[in-house]
């Protein structure tokens, strides 16, 4: 059973739906001040092709809106745009509320698994702040897990971090026999090769009106940006593996960056004994994004599980 919902702007609960308040951000994080520029239209902004400016903007956003006093990542790691990332969190909250009499379940009783959390830890940081859920973040990269742990510890947050030791596995070796999760989320590697990732970066630079640089704007490690077969293969593997954990996860989800990949993924979903799947569109600025969600529980069972929450 499929459900599709379309959207045209940032989620109504997204704190960034009206743009950035640079006066607030520079007050909370004065280090942002040198990077603020005035656009031809007379509004304040930053140079989004400047990695340091983007990182400092993120530090200011996380401090001003999500109570994150310390956030720093190496230059080569993915530096995510906060508004788009937190939008996914808000739509996941809606996904749970649909099974909980339109009430968003709050607190550490809600267990969320972030696949490929990266050094930036952005989903657990924003999700903990917004809904007080308990997050477990996984990554195959040792250094990313170490940095993510430091960020969580520096901010006094109880976020569990696990290293996925086997790069060919997603849930196996991470979800233990007794684990139960209400949600899994993932921002999968969307390119099929390093060459494709480089071309994608060149397009971004041209869109920003800049000469292509050797560094990807918003950064990015190899495992964060590309994998064999691209996102269709990665998500297909995720769907196949999810069947082994059908009774331990309420909703499995993943972002899908390319709309053209949806049809192939729907075929994969239909080949598995899932009870329902949804495709939820999210608009982030000029870019439409989306995620797929699938569950092995029928609606009555999901509502029963949610009714047993405190």
C-alpha positions as CSV (number, residue, x, y, z in Angstrom):
1,X,0.0,0.0,0.0
2,X,1.4,3.3,-1.1
3,X,0.9,6.8,0.1
4,X,2.3,10.0,-1.5
5,X,2.3,13.4,0.0
6,X,3.6,16.5,-1.8
7,X,4.9,19.8,-0.2
8,X,6.1,23.1,-1.6
9,X,8.2,24.7,1.2
10,X,10.0,24.0,4.5
11,X,8.0,22.2,7.1
12,X,5.7,24.5,9.2
13,X,7.6,23.6,12.4
14,X,11.0,24.3,10.8
15,X,12.7,27.2,12.7
16,X,14.3,28.3,9.4
17,X,11.2,28.6,7.2
18,X,11.5,32.4,7.1
19,X,15.2,32.4,6.4
20,X,18.2,33.2,8.5
21,X,18.1,35.9,11.2
22,X,21.7,37.2,10.9
23,X,21.3,39.7,13.8
24,X,20.4,36.8,16.1
25,X,23.0,34.5,14.7
26,X,25.9,37.0,15.0
27,X,24.8,37.9,18.5
28,X,24.8,34.2,19.6
29,X,28.0,33.4,17.6
30,X,30.1,36.5,16.9
31,X,32.6,34.5,14.9
32,X,30.0,34.6,12.0
33,X,30.2,38.4,11.7
34,X,33.3,38.5,9.4
35,X,31.5,36.2,6.9
36,X,28.3,38.2,6.6
37,X,27.8,40.0,3.3
38,X,25.2,42.2,1.8
39,X,23.6,40.9,-1.3
40,X,22.7,43.2,-4.3
41,X,19.1,43.0,-3.0
42,X,20.2,44.6,0.2
43,X,19.7,41.5,2.4
44,X,22.3,39.8,4.6
45,X,23.8,36.5,3.6
46,X,27.1,34.6,3.4
47,X,29.2,33.3,0.5
48,X,28.0,29.7,0.3
49,X,31.0,28.7,-1.8
50,X,33.2,29.4,1.2
51,X,33.5,26.3,3.3
52,X,34.6,28.2,6.4
53,X,31.6,30.5,6.1
54,X,29.2,27.6,5.7
55,X,30.7,25.8,8.7
56,X,30.6,29.0,10.9
57,X,26.9,29.5,9.8
58,X,26.1,26.0,11.0
59,X,27.9,26.6,14.3
60,X,25.7,29.7,14.8
61,X,22.5,28.0,13.8
62,X,23.2,25.0,16.1
63,X,24.0,27.4,19.0
64,X,21.1,29.8,18.5
65,X,18.3,27.3,17.8
66,X,19.4,23.9,19.1
67,X,21.4,24.7,22.2
68,X,24.6,23.2,20.8
69,X,27.5,25.1,22.2
70,X,30.3,23.2,20.5
71,X,30.3,21.9,17.0
72,X,33.4,21.4,14.8
73,X,34.3,19.0,12.0
74,X,37.3,18.5,9.8
75,X,37.3,20.3,6.5
76,X,37.0,17.1,4.4
77,X,33.8,16.0,6.2
78,X,30.3,16.8,4.9
79,X,29.1,20.1,6.2
80,X,25.3,19.8,5.9
81,X,22.8,22.6,5.3
82,X,20.9,22.6,8.6
83,X,17.4,23.7,7.4
84,X,17.1,20.8,5.0
85,X,18.4,18.3,7.4
86,X,16.0,19.3,10.2
87,X,13.1,19.2,7.8
88,X,13.6,15.4,7.5
89,X,13.4,15.2,11.3
90,X,10.1,17.2,11.4
91,X,8.5,15.0,8.7
92,X,9.6,11.9,10.7
93,X,7.8,13.3,13.7
94,X,4.7,13.6,11.5
95,X,5.1,10.0,10.4
96,X,5.0,8.9,14.0
97,X,2.1,11.2,14.8
98,X,0.0,9.6,12.1
99,X,0.1,6.4,14.1
100,X,-0.4,8.1,17.5
101,X,-3.7,10.0,17.1
102,X,-2.0,13.0,15.5
103,X,0.2,13.5,18.6
104,X,4.0,13.7,18.2
105,X,5.5,11.3,20.7
106,X,8.3,13.0,22.7
107,X,11.1,11.9,24.9
108,X,13.9,9.4,25.2
109,X,11.4,6.5,24.9
110,X,11.4,7.1,21.2
111,X,14.4,5.3,19.8
112,X,15.8,6.5,16.4
113,X,18.7,4.9,14.4
114,X,20.7,7.2,12.1
115,X,22.5,5.3,9.5
116,X,25.7,7.0,8.3
117,X,25.5,9.8,10.9
118,X,28.9,11.2,9.9
119,X,31.2,13.4,11.9
120,X,28.6,16.2,11.8
121,X,26.0,14.3,13.9
122,X,23.4,16.7,12.6
123,X,20.3,14.5,12.8
124,X,20.8,13.4,16.4
125,X,21.7,17.0,17.5
126,X,18.7,18.6,16.0
127,X,16.3,15.7,16.7
128,X,17.3,15.6,20.4
129,X,16.8,19.3,20.7
130,X,13.4,19.4,18.9
131,X,11.8,16.2,20.3
132,X,14.0,14.8,23.0
133,X,14.2,11.5,21.2
134,X,17.1,9.1,21.9
135,X,19.4,8.6,18.9
136,X,21.8,6.0,18.0
137,X,24.2,7.0,15.2
138,X,26.2,4.6,13.1
139,X,29.1,5.1,10.6
140,X,31.7,3.0,8.9
141,X,34.4,5.6,9.3
142,X,36.4,5.4,12.6
143,X,37.4,9.0,12.6
144,X,33.8,10.2,12.0
145,X,32.5,8.1,14.9
146,X,35.2,9.5,17.2
147,X,34.4,13.1,16.3
148,X,30.7,12.5,16.6
149,X,31.3,11.1,20.1
150,X,33.3,14.2,21.1
151,X,30.6,16.5,19.9
152,X,27.9,14.6,21.9
153,X,30.1,14.6,25.0
154,X,31.1,18.2,24.8
155,X,27.4,19.2,24.7
156,X,26.4,16.8,27.5
157,X,24.1,14.7,25.2
158,X,23.3,11.1,25.6
159,X,23.6,9.9,22.0
160,X,24.8,6.4,21.4
161,X,27.4,5.9,18.7
162,X,28.4,2.7,17.0
163,X,30.9,1.9,14.3
164,X,29.6,-0.4,11.5
165,X,32.6,-2.7,11.1
166,X,31.4,-4.3,7.8
167,X,31.0,-1.8,5.0
168,X,28.7,-4.2,3.1
169,X,26.1,-4.3,5.9
170,X,23.7,-1.6,7.1
171,X,21.6,-2.9,10.0
172,X,23.5,-6.1,10.7
173,X,26.1,-5.7,13.4
174,X,24.3,-2.5,14.5
175,X,20.8,-3.6,15.6
176,X,21.2,-6.1,18.4
177,X,18.7,-8.9,19.2
178,X,17.0,-7.0,21.9
179,X,17.0,-3.5,20.2
180,X,13.7,-1.9,19.2
181,X,13.5,1.3,17.2
182,X,10.6,3.5,16.2
183,X,12.5,5.1,13.3
184,X,15.5,4.6,11.2
185,X,16.8,7.4,9.0
186,X,19.5,7.7,6.4
187,X,21.0,10.3,4.0
188,X,22.6,7.7,1.6
189,X,25.6,8.3,-0.6
190,X,23.9,9.5,-3.8
191,X,26.6,9.2,-6.4
192,X,27.7,5.9,-8.1
193,X,31.4,6.9,-8.4
194,X,34.0,9.4,-7.4
195,X,33.8,10.9,-10.9
196,X,30.1,11.4,-10.6
197,X,30.5,13.1,-7.2
198,X,33.1,15.5,-8.7
199,X,30.7,16.4,-11.6
200,X,27.9,17.0,-9.1
201,X,30.2,19.4,-7.2
202,X,31.1,21.2,-10.4
203,X,27.4,21.8,-11.0
204,X,27.0,23.2,-7.5
205,X,29.9,25.6,-8.0
206,X,28.5,26.8,-11.3
207,X,25.1,27.3,-9.7
208,X,26.8,29.5,-7.1
209,X,28.4,31.5,-9.9
210,X,31.9,30.3,-9.1
211,X,34.8,28.6,-10.8
212,X,34.8,24.8,-10.0
213,X,37.1,24.0,-7.0
214,X,38.9,20.8,-6.1
215,X,36.9,20.7,-2.8
216,X,33.2,20.0,-2.8
217,X,31.2,22.8,-1.4
218,X,29.7,21.6,1.8
219,X,32.6,19.1,1.9
220,X,32.2,15.4,1.9
221,X,34.2,12.2,2.5
222,X,34.2,9.4,-0.2
223,X,31.8,7.2,1.8
224,X,29.5,10.2,2.5
225,X,29.1,11.0,-1.2
226,X,29.3,7.9,-3.3
227,X,29.1,4.1,-3.3
228,X,29.0,1.3,-5.9
229,X,25.7,1.5,-7.7
230,X,24.7,4.9,-6.2
231,X,21.7,5.5,-4.0
232,X,19.4,3.0,-5.7
233,X,21.8,0.2,-4.9
234,X,22.4,1.4,-1.4
235,X,18.7,1.8,-0.6
236,X,17.8,-1.5,-2.3
237,X,20.3,-3.2,0.0
238,X,18.8,-1.4,2.9
239,X,15.3,-2.6,2.0
240,X,16.5,-6.2,1.6
241,X,18.3,-6.2,4.9
242,X,15.4,-4.5,6.7
243,X,13.3,-7.7,6.3
244,X,15.6,-9.4,8.9
245,X,14.7,-6.7,11.4
246,X,11.0,-6.4,10.4
247,X,9.8,-6.8,14.0
248,X,12.4,-4.5,15.6
249,X,11.7,-1.3,13.7
250,X,8.4,0.5,13.4
251,X,9.3,2.6,10.3
252,X,12.4,2.3,8.1
253,X,13.2,5.5,6.1
254,X,15.7,7.0,3.7
255,X,16.2,10.2,1.8
256,X,16.1,9.8,-2.0
257,X,18.0,12.6,-3.7
258,X,16.9,11.8,-7.3
259,X,13.3,11.7,-8.2
260,X,14.1,9.4,-11.1
261,X,15.1,6.7,-8.7
262,X,11.7,6.4,-7.0
263,X,10.2,4.0,-9.6
264,X,13.1,1.5,-9.3
265,X,12.9,1.7,-5.5
266,X,9.1,1.2,-5.5
267,X,9.7,-2.1,-7.4
268,X,12.2,-3.2,-4.8
269,X,9.7,-2.3,-2.0
270,X,6.9,-4.3,-3.8
271,X,9.1,-7.3,-3.8
272,X,9.2,-7.5,0.0
273,X,6.4,-8.3,2.4
274,X,5.9,-4.8,3.7
275,X,2.6,-3.6,5.1
276,X,2.8,0.0,3.8
277,X,5.2,2.5,2.2
278,X,5.0,6.2,1.8
279,X,6.9,8.7,-0.4
280,X,7.0,12.1,1.2
281,X,8.1,15.2,-0.7
282,X,10.0,18.0,1.0
283,X,10.9,21.3,-0.5
284,X,14.1,22.9,0.6
285,X,14.7,26.3,-1.1
286,X,14.7,25.7,-4.8
287,X,15.3,22.0,-4.4
288,X,12.6,19.3,-3.9
289,X,13.8,16.5,-1.8
290,X,11.9,13.4,-0.6
291,X,12.1,10.4,1.6
292,X,10.7,6.9,1.4
293,X,9.3,5.1,4.5
294,X,8.3,1.5,4.8
295,X,7.0,-0.7,7.6
296,X,6.2,-4.4,8.1
297,X,3.5,-3.5,10.7
298,X,-0.1,-2.8,9.7
299,X,-1.8,0.4,10.8
300,X,-3.7,-1.3,13.8
301,X,-0.4,-2.8,15.1
302,X,1.4,0.5,14.7
303,X,-1.3,2.3,16.6
304,X,-1.2,-0.3,19.3
305,X,2.6,0.1,19.6
306,X,2.3,3.9,19.9
307,X,-0.6,3.6,22.4
308,X,1.8,1.7,24.8
309,X,4.1,4.7,24.9
310,X,4.1,6.6,28.2
